[in-house]
Amino acid sequence: MNTAIIQDTTMTPTLIPTILVESQAPRRDVVFLLDGSDGTRSGFPAMRDFVQRVVETLSVDENKDRVAVVQYSRDPAAQFYLNTYTTKGEILNTVRGLRHKGGRPLNTGAALQYVRDNVFTASSGSRRLESVPQLLILLSGGRSVDNVDTPASALKELGVLVFGIGTRSSDSRELQRISHDPSYALSVSDFTDLPSIQQQLLSSVEAVVIDVAPESPTVLVDHDTARKDVVFLLDGSDGTRNGFPAMRDFVQRVVEKLNVGGDKDRVSVVQYGRDQEVNFYLNTYTTKGDILDIVRGLRHRGGRPLNTGAALQYVRDNVFTASSGSRSQEGVPQMLILLSGGRSNDNVDIPVSALKESGVLIFGIGNRNSSKEVQRIASDPSYSQSVSEFSDLPSVQDKFFSSLITVHVGATPISPTVIGKTGCTI
């Protein structure tokens, strides 16, 4: 029987317990990154078959193995995310119907960066913050036109275990550099030979060792029982007059999912433009009904210019405080949800740093005018979402909420290594 061995070194140095997890109930997040460029047109059916055969061996379920597939050439395209499907049948049906993307040149570096920023994220179904092993299986049929080293390093720093499979047309050294270890890079003459290395790959995928370092605490917040202090910071400037009703509706829908109570989740709303105005503090209301009533009645305040930096500093100094109902000193997660519809007129970097140093986790949602700045403000790029306009907020609500209910505090990257119990290592 294959096992995943989890060593928890958070205990005292003299006692390192080993927990054996039986292979019937492992949890893995497996992402396939497929070269869909012009050069793999004839080999694509074999790549598709290979993905099917690997998926058939997995224990697919929302609480077991999750699977995503991304195809790339000049640019990447997610076929489905880790949380798109929860059954093996759905995944296999979609994989069988995959069509070759086509395109040139081959930008493997950009594709690796894409999966790091958009697929190995909580909002896309990744359970990295729960210490679930993160695996990337790359099938590449050529040499990349762009740089692969920086994004490959970024994936490794995130704790993603990368396997690379190439053909005689690929650059074997490039694949070795991309892979978690050079020995995890496999080569076939062409993709029709993929069955010959399938078992070798699987034996490594089925035996993952995770070392959880003492300096990497992960706090998982169950939204049914946990306590969170949630502050909404809403752009109420002249530029969001048309979008404000949709922002207000979004706040309502998020609040409806929270477990509001004096000893449970607390909520505050602040609106800003040139200056800021508190609609209510974290300790103003203790029932969901009261909060929803006030949110429904929120009026757009207007004003210009947009001073997001000043608003961020304001919530740090005046809202995330004990006198305003913040329970940060009790270890309750502090969360700021920013909805911004434009580029700030003032500097945002200093107040953002101050919030992060205070332990506030920042989520950001922007539109086409503000998405780059919002990504910079957010605690992690994966905690920022972008919509064309605020009326599209319902389209990101589920992804947003799934990352909101898993709070990750002060984590450093997981460093997985792979062993093959069968004596067969990649």
C-alpha positions in Angstrom: 0.0 0.0 0.0 1.3 3.4 -0.9 1.4 6.0 1.8 1.9 9.7 2.1 4.2 10.5 5.1 3.6 13.9 6.8 6.3 14.9 9.3 5.2 17.6 11.7 8.3 19.4 13.0 6.3 21.9 15.0 6.8 19.7 18.1 9.8 19.7 20.3 13.1 18.8 18.6 13.3 15.5 20.5 9.9 14.3 19.3 9.0 14.2 15.6 5.8 12.3 15.1 5.1 10.6 11.8 1.5 10.4 10.5 0.8 7.7 7.9 -2.0 8.6 5.6 -3.4 5.6 3.7 -3.5 5.9 0.0 -7.3 5.3 0.0 -7.7 8.8 1.5 -4.9 11.1 0.3 -5.5 14.6 -0.9 -3.6 16.0 -3.8 -4.2 19.0 -6.1 -3.0 18.0 -9.5 -2.6 20.4 -12.4 -1.8 19.3 -15.9 -0.1 22.0 -18.1 -0.3 20.9 -21.8 1.7 22.3 -24.7 -1.1 23.1 -27.2 1.1 24.9 -29.7 1.3 24.2 -33.4 4.2 21.9 -32.8 2.1 19.4 -30.8 -0.9 19.1 -33.2 -0.1 15.4 -34.1 0.9 14.5 -30.6 -2.1 16.1 -28.8 -4.4 13.1 -28.9 -1.7 11.0 -27.1 -1.3 13.8 -24.5 -5.0 13.8 -23.9 -5.1 10.0 -23.5 -2.3 10.3 -21.0 -4.2 12.8 -18.9 -7.2 10.5 -18.9 -5.2 7.5 -17.8 -3.6 9.4 -14.9 -6.9 10.8 -13.8 -8.4 7.3 -13.9 -5.9 6.2 -11.2 -6.7 9.2 -8.9 -9.3 9.2 -6.1 -11.2 12.3 -7.4 -13.5 14.0 -5.0 -13.8 17.5 -3.5 -12.2 16.2 -0.3 -9.7 13.9 -2.0 -7.8 14.5 -5.2 -8.6 17.6 -7.3 -7.6 18.1 -10.9 -7.2 21.1 -13.2 -6.0 21.3 -16.9 -4.4 24.3 -18.6 -3.4 24.4 -22.2 -0.9 26.9 -23.6 1.0 28.1 -26.6 1.6 31.8 -27.0 -0.7 32.4 -24.1 -2.3 30.0 -21.5 -6.0 29.0 -21.2 -7.5 27.2 -18.3 -9.7 24.3 -19.5 -11.0 23.9 -15.9 -9.9 24.7 -12.4 -9.3 22.6 -9.3 -12.8 23.4 -8.0 -14.7 23.2 -11.3 -15.5 19.5 -11.1 -15.8 17.2 -8.1 -16.3 13.8 -9.9 -14.0 11.7 -11.9 -16.7 11.3 -14.6 -17.0 15.0 -15.2 -13.3 15.4 -15.5 -12.9 12.5 -17.9 -15.7 13.7 -20.1 -14.1 17.2 -20.3 -10.7 15.8 -21.0 -12.0 13.5 -23.8 -13.5 16.6 -25.4 -10.3 18.7 -25.2 -9.4 20.3 -28.5 -5.9 21.3 -29.6 -5.4 25.0 -29.0 -2.8 25.8 -31.6 -0.7 28.9 -31.8 2.9 30.0 -31.7 5.4 30.8 -30.3 5.7 28.5 -27.2 5.8 30.6 -24.0 6.3 28.0 -21.3 7.5 30.6 -18.9 4.4 32.7 -19.1 2.3 29.5 -18.7 4.1 28.5 -15.5 3.6 32.0 -14.1 -0.1 31.8 -15.1 -0.7 28.6 -13.2 1.1 29.9 -10.2 -0.9 33.1 -10.0 -4.3 31.8 -11.2 -4.6 28.1 -10.6 -2.6 27.3 -7.5 -4.8 29.7 -5.5 -7.5 29.2 -2.9 -10.1 30.9 -5.1 -9.4 28.4 -7.9 -9.7 25.4 -5.5 -6.1 24.9 -4.4 -5.7 23.6 -0.8 -2.1 24.6 -0.5 -3.0 26.6 2.7 -4.3 23.3 4.2 -0.9 21.6 3.4 -2.4 19.5 0.6 0.4 18.5 -1.8 0.4 20.7 -5.0 1.6 18.9 -8.1 2.1 20.3 -11.6 2.6 17.9 -14.5 4.0 19.7 -17.5 3.9 18.1 -21.0 6.0 20.1 -23.4 6.9 19.4 -27.0 9.4 22.1 -27.7 11.8 24.7 -26.4 10.3 27.8 -24.7 10.7 31.1 -26.4 10.5 33.0 -23.1 12.4 32.7 -19.8 11.3 29.7 -17.7 13.7 30.1 -14.7 12.0 32.9 -12.8 8.5 31.4 -12.9 9.8 27.9 -12.2 11.6 29.2 -9.1 8.4 31.0 -8.0 6.4 27.7 -8.3 9.0 25.9 -6.2 9.1 28.6 -3.6 5.3 28.2 -3.4 5.8 24.5 -2.6 4.5 23.2 -6.0 6.1 19.9 -7.0 6.8 20.1 -10.7 7.1 17.1 -13.0 8.3 17.7 -16.6 7.7 15.4 -19.5 9.2 16.2 -22.9 9.9 14.7 -26.3 13.0 14.7 -28.5 11.8 18.1 -29.8 11.9 19.5 -26.2 15.0 21.0 -24.5 15.8 18.3 -21.9 17.9 20.8 -19.9 15.1 23.3 -19.8 12.7 20.6 -18.5 15.2 19.6 -15.9 15.5 23.2 -14.7 11.7 23.5 -14.6 11.2 20.2 -12.7 11.3 20.1 -8.9 14.5 18.1 -9.3 16.4 17.2 -12.5 15.6 13.6 -11.8 11.8 14.4 -12.0 12.1 15.3 -15.7 11.1 12.4 -18.0 11.6 12.1 -21.8 9.9 10.1 -24.5 10.7 9.9 -28.2 7.3 11.3 -29.0 4.0 11.6 -27.1 2.7 8.3 -28.4 5.3 6.7 -26.1 3.7 8.3 -23.0 2.3 4.9 -21.7 5.9 3.7 -21.2 6.5 6.2 -18.4 3.1 6.4 -16.9 3.7 4.0 -14.0 7.0 5.7 -13.2 5.2 9.0 -12.9 2.4 7.6 -10.8 4.6 5.9 -8.3 6.1 9.3 -7.5 2.8 11.1 -7.5 1.4 8.6 -5.0 4.2 9.1 -2.5 4.6 12.7 -1.4 6.4 13.7 1.7 5.6 17.1 3.2 7.8 18.8 5.8 5.8 21.3 7.8 8.4 23.7 9.2 7.8 25.3 12.6 8.0 28.8 11.1 5.1 28.0 8.8 1.9 28.1 10.9 -1.3 27.7 8.9 -4.5 28.9 10.4 -7.6 27.3 8.8 -10.8 29.1 9.6 -14.0 27.2 9.4 -16.6 29.8 8.6 -19.3 28.0 10.5 -17.6 28.2 13.9 -14.7 30.6 13.6 -14.4 34.3 14.4 -13.4 36.9 11.8 -13.4 40.7 11.8 -14.3 41.7 8.2 -14.1 45.3 7.0 -15.4 46.4 3.6 -13.7 49.4 2.1 -15.9 50.7 -0.8 -14.9 53.2 -3.4 -17.7 55.7 -3.3 -16.1 58.3 -5.6 -17.8 60.0 -8.6 -16.4 57.2 -10.8 -18.4 54.4 -9.2 -21.8 56.1 -9.2 -23.3 53.6 -11.7 -21.5 50.6 -10.2 -22.4 51.3 -6.5 -25.7 49.4 -6.4 -23.8 46.3 -7.6 -21.1 46.9 -4.9 -23.8 47.2 -2.3 -25.5 43.9 -3.5 -22.1 42.2 -3.3 -21.5 43.2 0.3 -25.0 41.9 1.2 -24.3 38.5 -0.5 -21.0 38.1 1.4 -22.6 39.2 4.7 -25.4 36.6 4.2 -22.7 33.9 4.1 -21.0 35.0 7.3 -21.9 33.8 10.8 -22.5 37.2 12.3 -22.5 37.6 16.1 -20.7 39.5 18.9 -18.6 36.4 19.6 -18.5 35.2 16.0 -18.0 37.2 12.8 -18.1 41.0 13.0 -18.5 43.4 10.1 -17.7 47.0 9.3 -18.3 49.1 6.2 -16.3 52.2 5.2 -16.9 54.3 2.1 -14.3 56.7 0.6 -13.6 59.1 -2.2 -11.5 62.2 -1.5 -11.9 61.3 2.2 -13.4 58.5 4.1 -16.6 57.9 6.1 -17.4 55.0 8.4 -20.9 53.6 7.8 -20.6 51.4 10.9 -17.8 49.9 13.0 -17.1 46.3 13.9 -18.9 46.7 17.2 -21.8 48.8 16.0 -24.1 45.9 15.2 -24.2 42.3 16.5 -26.9 40.7 14.3 -26.9 39.9 10.6 -30.3 41.5 10.2 -29.2 44.8 11.5 -26.1 44.8 9.2 -28.1 43.8 6.1 -30.7 46.5 6.8 -27.9 49.2 7.0 -26.1 47.9 3.9 -29.4 47.9 1.8 -29.8 51.6 2.7 -26.2 52.7 1.9 -26.0 55.7 -0.4 -23.3 56.6 -2.8 -21.3 59.4 -1.2 -19.5 60.8 -4.3 -16.4 63.0 -4.4 -13.1 63.2 -6.1 -10.2 62.6 -6.4 -9.9 58.9 -5.3 -7.5 58.7 -2.3 -7.2 54.9 -1.7 -4.0 55.3 0.3 -5.5 57.7 2.8 -8.5 55.3 3.1 -6.3 52.3 3.8 -4.4 54.3 6.5 -7.7 55.4 8.0 -9.1 51.9 8.4 -5.8 50.8 10.0 -5.8 53.6 12.5 -9.5 53.9 13.2 -11.3 50.7 12.4 -8.9 47.8 13.1 -8.7 49.0 16.7 -9.9 47.5 19.9 -12.1 50.6 20.6 -13.9 50.0 17.3 -14.5 46.3 17.9 -11.4 44.7 16.4 -10.3 41.5 18.2 -6.8 41.3 16.7 -5.3 41.1 20.2 -7.3 37.9 20.8 -5.8 36.4 17.6 -9.0 36.8 15.6 -8.2 37.1 11.8 -8.5 40.6 10.5 -9.7 40.9 7.0 -10.1 43.9 4.7 -12.2 43.6 1.5 -11.4 46.5 -0.9 -13.7 47.3 -3.9 -12.0 50.0 -6.0 -13.1 51.3 -9.3 -10.1 53.5 -10.3 -6.4 54.3 -9.8 -5.6 56.1 -6.6 -4.6 59.7 -6.6 -2.3 59.2 -3.6 0.4 56.6 -2.6 -0.9 53.3 -1.5 2.3 51.4 -0.8 3.1 52.8 2.7 -0.4 52.2 4.2 -0.6 48.8 2.6 2.7 47.8 4.3 1.4 49.2 7.6 -1.8 47.1 7.3 0.1 43.9 6.4 2.5 44.5 9.3 -0.5 44.8 11.6 -1.6 41.3 10.4 -4.5 42.4 8.3 -5.3 40.1 5.3 -6.3 42.3 2.4 -8.6 41.0 -0.4 -9.1 43.3 -3.4 -11.6 43.5 -6.2 -11.0 45.9 -9.1 -12.3 46.7 -12.5 -10.6 47.3 -15.8 -9.4 50.7 -14.4 -8.0 49.5 -11.1 -7.0 45.8 -11.4 -3.2 46.2 -11.4 -3.2 48.5 -8.4 -5.6 46.3 -6.5 -3.4 43.3 -7.2 -0.5 45.2 -5.6 -2.6 46.1 -2.6 -3.9 42.6 -1.9 -1.9 40.4 0.6 -1.2 38.0 -2.3 -2.0 38.3 -6.0 -4.3 35.3 -5.6 -6.4 37.4 -3.2 -7.3 39.9 -5.9 -10.1 39.6 -8.4 -10.9 41.6 -11.4 -14.2 42.3 -13.2 -14.9 44.2 -16.3 -17.4 46.3 -14.4 -19.0 46.0 -10.9 -22.3 44.6 -12.4 -20.1 41.4 -13.1 -19.4 40.9 -9.3 -21.6 37.9 -9.1 -19.3 36.0 -11.5 -16.4 36.1 -8.9 -18.5 35.8 -5.8 -18.0 32.0 -5.2 -14.2 32.1 -6.0 -13.9 35.1 -3.7 -15.8 33.6 -0.8 -13.9 30.3 -1.0 -10.6 32.1 -0.5 -12.2 34.3 2.2 -13.1 31.4 4.4 -9.6 29.9 4.4 -7.4 32.3 6.3 -3.7 31.7 6.0 -1.5 33.4 8.6 2.3 33.8 8.3 3.0 30.9 6.2 6.3 30.1 4.5 6.4 27.8 1.5 6.0 24.1 1.9 9.0 22.1 0.7 7.8 18.7 -0.6 10.1 15.9 -1.6 9.1 12.7 -3.4 9.9 9.1 -2.6 8.9 6.1 -4.6 7.8 3.2 -2.3 8.2 0.8 -5.2 11.9 1.7 -5.4 11.2 3.5 -8.6 11.9 7.2 -8.5 11.6 9.8 -11.2 
